[in-house]
Amino acid sequence: MGLFKKGKIFGNLFASFMGVDERFLEELEEKLILADAGVELAESAVEELRTVAMNKGLAGEEVRGTLADILARQMTGAGDTALKLSTKPSVILMVGVNGVGKTTTIGKLANLFVKDGKKVLLCAADTFRAAASEQLDVWAERSGADIVRHGEGGDPGAVVFDGCSAAKARGTDIVIVDTAGRLHNKQNLMNELTKISKVIGRELPDADVETLLVIDATTGQNGLLQAESFAKAAGVTGIVLTKLDGTAKGGVVLSIGKRLGVPVKFVGVGEGVDDLLPFDAKQFAKDMVS
C-alpha cells in the first residue's frame, strides 16, 4: 500500500519527459518548493540529480528511480524511524499544538497496538480542554484501551502519576499520554511538559519513553516554526505527520526531519482508524515520483 496519493506532488513532470535538461531540472525544483520541501533541500536534490545524470547518462525510468533514491536519503538522515518500546510498561508522550490531530492520532496508535496484542492505557493529561478527555474516552472504548482521566482543570502531573501507577498495577504494555497544546503562554506550556516528563521519570525510571511531536502536514513550513519550540523543550524523539491525504504539500516530509533533527515515525493518510502508518521513506519517495 502506498503512503501517499500518487502524482500529487510532481503532477505531469514525467508525462512528457525527454531527458534531464535544464528545463526539466528547473520544473522539478519549482515543484519541490511548491510542495513545501524548502528551498535548500530542493536545490540540493536537483543538484545531486544533475550530477548523477551527467555522470551516468540516465534515461527514462532510471531518472525516476534515482530521484526516488535521492529523496529517500534526505528523509532518513535524521535517524531510526522505528519506535523504541522494549520495556513493560513503555511510554509514548504525545505533544503538539491544538488542532493538528493529536488526540485522534493517539486513538489510532492505541488501535494499532491493541490489534498487535498489546495492553494499552491512555492517559488524559490535557485537562485544560474537556473535549480532549471526552474524545480520548471515545477512542479508548473504540480501540479497547484502558483510560485514566481526571476532571477538567485538574493537575496534569497528577493524571500522569495515576496513569503510571495504574500501568504498573494492571500489567500495561504501553502508556500513551495526551498533553495540552495551548496554555496561557508558551513558557507555561513548556513547564507543564517538563513537569509531566519528570513524573514519568520518577514513577517509571526504567521505562522506554518516546516523545512524539504531531504536526499537520497542510501547514507546511509554517507549521515547522510552531513545532521547533516543542522539539527543543520536550526532548522529541520522533514526528507524526498528519493530514497527508489529498494534499500536494507532502514535500514537507523531505525537510522536516532534517530541520528538527528527529525522524518522521508515522504518517496519517486518511480519517479511518487504520489510516496511521509507520513511515517508510523508500515507499514514500517512490509514491512521490510515480
C-alpha positions in Angstrom: 0.0 0.0 0.0 1.4 3.4 -0.9 1.9 6.0 1.8 0.9 9.0 -0.4 -1.6 9.7 -3.2 0.5 9.2 -6.4 1.1 12.1 -8.7 0.0 14.8 -6.2 3.4 16.5 -5.9 5.1 16.1 -9.3 1.9 16.0 -11.4 2.8 15.7 -15.1 6.5 16.3 -14.6 7.3 12.9 -16.2 4.4 12.8 -18.6 6.4 14.4 -21.4 9.8 13.6 -20.1 12.5 13.8 -22.7 15.7 13.8 -20.6 17.4 15.6 -17.7 17.9 19.0 -19.2 17.8 22.4 -17.5 14.1 22.9 -18.2 13.3 19.6 -16.5 15.5 20.4 -13.5 14.0 23.9 -13.1 10.5 22.4 -13.1 11.5 19.8 -10.6 13.0 22.4 -8.3 9.9 24.5 -8.6 7.5 21.6 -7.8 9.6 20.7 -4.7 9.5 24.2 -3.4 5.7 24.5 -4.0 5.2 21.2 -2.2 6.9 22.7 0.9 10.1 20.8 0.7 12.0 24.0 1.3 14.4 25.9 -0.9 17.6 24.4 0.5 16.5 20.8 0.1 15.0 21.4 -3.4 18.3 22.9 -4.6 20.3 20.1 -3.1 18.2 17.3 -4.5 18.2 18.9 -8.0 21.9 19.4 -8.0 22.5 15.8 -7.0 20.2 14.6 -9.8 22.0 16.8 -12.3 25.4 15.4 -11.3 24.3 11.8 -11.3 22.5 12.2 -14.7 25.6 13.8 -16.3 28.0 11.1 -14.9 25.8 8.1 -15.7 23.8 9.3 -18.7 20.5 8.4 -17.0 17.4 7.9 -19.2 13.7 7.1 -18.8 12.8 5.1 -15.6 16.4 5.4 -14.4 15.8 9.1 -13.7 12.6 8.4 -11.7 14.4 5.7 -9.7 17.4 7.9 -9.0 15.2 10.8 -7.9 13.3 8.5 -5.5 16.6 7.3 -4.0 17.9 10.9 -3.5 14.6 11.9 -1.8 14.6 8.8 0.4 18.1 9.6 1.6 17.0 13.1 2.6 14.2 11.6 4.7 16.3 9.0 6.5 19.1 11.3 7.6 17.5 12.3 11.0 17.7 8.8 12.5 15.8 5.5 13.0 12.1 5.6 12.2 11.2 2.6 14.5 9.7 3.2 17.9 11.8 2.0 20.8 9.3 0.4 23.2 11.1 -2.6 24.7 10.2 -2.2 28.4 6.9 -3.1 30.1 5.4 -0.6 30.5 6.8 1.8 27.9 5.5 5.3 27.5 4.6 7.5 24.5 4.3 11.2 25.3 2.3 13.0 22.6 3.0 16.7 22.1 1.9 19.4 19.6 -0.2 22.5 19.2 -4.0 22.2 19.3 -5.7 21.3 16.0 -3.1 19.1 14.5 -4.9 15.9 15.2 -3.0 14.9 18.3 -5.9 13.2 20.2 -7.1 11.4 17.1 -3.5 10.2 16.4 -3.4 8.8 20.0 -6.6 6.8 19.3 -5.2 5.4 16.1 -1.9 4.5 17.8 -3.9 2.7 20.5 -5.9 0.8 17.9 -2.6 -0.2 16.2 -1.0 -1.5 19.4 -4.2 -3.3 20.7 -4.5 -5.1 17.3 -0.9 -6.2 17.8 -1.9 -7.8 21.1 -0.6 -5.0 23.4 -2.3 -3.9 26.6 -2.7 -0.1 26.2 -3.5 2.6 28.7 -4.5 6.2 27.6 -3.7 9.0 30.0 -5.8 12.2 29.5 -3.3 14.8 30.7 -4.8 17.6 28.6 -7.0 18.7 31.4 -7.5 22.2 30.0 -9.9 21.1 27.4 -12.9 18.9 28.4 -13.4 17.9 24.8 -9.9 16.4 24.7 -10.7 14.0 27.5 -14.1 13.2 26.1 -12.6 12.4 22.7 -10.0 10.2 24.3 -12.7 8.3 26.2 -14.3 7.6 22.8 -11.1 6.3 21.4 -10.4 4.2 24.4 -13.7 2.4 24.0 -13.3 2.1 20.3 -9.8 0.7 20.4 -10.2 -1.5 23.5 -7.6 0.5 25.6 -7.9 1.5 29.2 -8.0 5.1 30.2 -7.1 7.3 33.2 -8.6 10.8 33.4 -9.4 13.5 35.9 -11.9 16.4 35.8 -11.4 19.5 33.7 -8.8 21.9 35.1 -7.1 19.1 37.1 -3.4 18.8 37.6 -1.9 17.1 34.5 1.0 15.8 36.6 -1.5 14.0 39.0 -3.2 12.4 36.0 0.2 11.1 34.8 1.1 9.9 38.3 -2.2 7.9 38.4 -1.6 6.6 34.9 1.9 5.3 35.8 0.5 3.7 38.9 -2.3 2.0 37.0 0.1 0.8 34.3 2.3 -0.9 36.9 -0.8 -2.5 38.7 -2.5 -3.7 35.5 0.5 -5.1 33.6 0.1 -2.5 30.9 2.5 -2.7 27.9 2.2 0.9 26.6 1.0 4.1 28.2 0.1 6.9 25.8 -0.1 10.3 27.3 -2.1 13.2 25.8 -0.8 16.7 26.7 -2.1 20.2 26.3 -1.4 22.0 23.1 -2.0 25.5 24.4 -1.9 27.3 27.8 -1.7 30.9 28.8 1.7 31.3 27.3 4.4 29.2 25.7 6.5 29.1 28.8 3.7 27.7 30.9 3.1 25.1 28.3 6.7 24.0 28.2 6.9 24.0 32.0 3.9 21.7 32.1 5.6 19.3 29.6 8.8 19.3 31.7 6.7 18.5 34.9 5.0 15.6 33.2 8.3 14.2 31.9 9.7 14.4 35.5 6.7 12.4 36.9 7.2 9.7 34.2 10.9 9.6 35.0 10.3 9.3 38.7 7.4 6.7 38.6 8.7 4.6 35.7 12.5 5.2 35.9 13.4 2.2 33.7 10.7 2.7 31.0 11.5 3.4 27.4 9.9 6.8 26.6 9.1 8.1 23.1 8.1 11.7 22.8 6.2 12.1 19.5 5.5 15.6 18.1 2.3 15.7 16.0 2.4 18.1 13.0 -0.3 19.0 10.5 1.3 18.5 7.0 -1.1 21.1 5.4 0.6 23.9 7.4 3.9 23.2 5.6 6.9 25.2 6.5 4.8 27.5 8.8 3.9 24.5 10.9 7.6 23.8 11.4 8.1 27.2 13.1 5.5 26.2 15.8 7.0 22.7 16.1 10.5 23.8 16.7 9.8 25.2 20.2 8.2 21.8 21.1 11.1 19.9 19.7 13.6 21.9 21.8 11.6 21.9 25.0 10.1 18.4 25.1 13.1 16.2 24.0 11.2 15.0 21.0 12.3 11.6 19.6 10.0 11.3 16.6 7.4 13.1 14.4 3.9 12.1 13.4 2.8 13.9 10.3 -1.0 14.1 9.9 -3.4 15.1 7.1 -1.3 13.9 4.2 -4.4 12.6 2.5 -5.2 14.6 -0.7 -2.6 17.3 -0.1 0.0 18.5 -2.5 2.1 19.7 0.4 3.7 16.4 1.2 7.1 17.7 0.3 7.4 18.9 3.9 8.3 15.3 4.8 11.5 15.8 3.0 12.8 18.6 5.1 11.1 18.2 8.4 13.4 15.6 10.0 16.5 17.4 8.9 15.2 20.8 10.2 14.0 19.4 13.6 16.8 16.8 14.0 14.4 13.9 14.6 12.9 11.3 12.2 9.3 11.0 11.0 7.9 7.8 12.5 4.3 7.8 11.5 2.1 9.4 8.8 -1.6 9.9 8.8 -3.0 9.4 5.3 -6.8 9.5 6.0 -9.6 9.7 8.5 -10.0 6.0 9.1 -8.9 4.3 12.2 -6.3 2.3 10.2 -5.0 5.3 8.3 -2.0 5.9 10.5 1.0 4.1 9.0 4.6 3.5 10.1 6.7 5.8 8.0 8.7 4.2 5.1 11.0 6.7 3.4 11.7 4.5 0.4 8.0 3.8 -0.2 7.1 7.4 0.3 9.7 8.6 -2.2 8.6 6.0 -4.7 5.0 7.2 -4.4 6.1 10.8 -4.8 7.7 10.2 -8.2 5.1 7.7 -9.5 
